[in-house]
């Protein structure tokens, strides 16, 4: 689309770009350029226009666009395709549609806004424009279905280390797949899969990261935060996206090569916010308390119960909460 071409040209220019130069480059009229710029402004881009100088794109470091993703992923080898969407119902649904059309993956969908985002157990996930990172990966791993759930833990590692790399914040993991900063949730992961008999057709890995959210509703204010709140300033999103998938490519390769979580267990436990803390396990068969000691090579949480027995807790219907807070 002309709009996307002009956005990339303005990003590449880094300075004023004349309307005439844009007309000549894309073989369109000045009116067509003006309309494309107007559409970009409607989508939230700040574009100055000055006579005899042309158009200037402001605040480029905080924008998400196809052009910014192209620049971020240009020299990596893990992703085969990446797609930016100004708005979608859900990036997880985008992945499922692409998989149904035969997309081989790994393909990443990144949206500025989701209108029907959701988290674990069908909970809605607020995804307004400009505030966060909403993205999903289409993956066709060579794993048996019973091992696919561990990809959630692989992703938690990647998101946590990606945030650490891009921002310097000491992010940690609340087992199994929430990412926290200073004890409050900053990111969530939703993994889904489609299987055919005893093999995986595809896996959907959805990630939501609160980046520039300034405040939260009272009912979740004590458990939720954003990177901007924790840093005291707005944060560029594209470097975080790039760092997450760089880390994921590394960890996912180790996981597939070993066929288990063994090679990643030590790093995961080092980032485990629950470790050494009292937790409450909300099991449908009965609630109990204990101290989280680490994880197994299958990704289960090891909890030392009050009677000193050690229980391996599987994720799924079981929920783990801290005794004195979120973690």
Secondary structure, DSSP 8 states (H G I E B T S, - for coil): -HHHHHHHHHHHH-S-B-HHHHHHHHT--HHHHHHHHHHHHHTT--EEEETTTEEEE--GGG---HHHHHHHHTT-SS-SEEEEES-BS-HHHHHHHHHHTT--S-EEEEES-BSS-B-GGG-B----TTTEEEEEEEE--SS-GGGTTHHHHHHHHHHHHHHHHHH----EEETTTEEEETTEEEEEEEEEEEEETTEEEEEEEEEEEE-S-----TTTTTTB--HHHHHTS---SHHHHHHHHHHHHHHHHHHHHHTSSTTTHHHHHHTBTTTTSEEEEE-TT--EEEEEEEE-TTS-EEEEETTS-EEEE-SSS-EEEESSS--
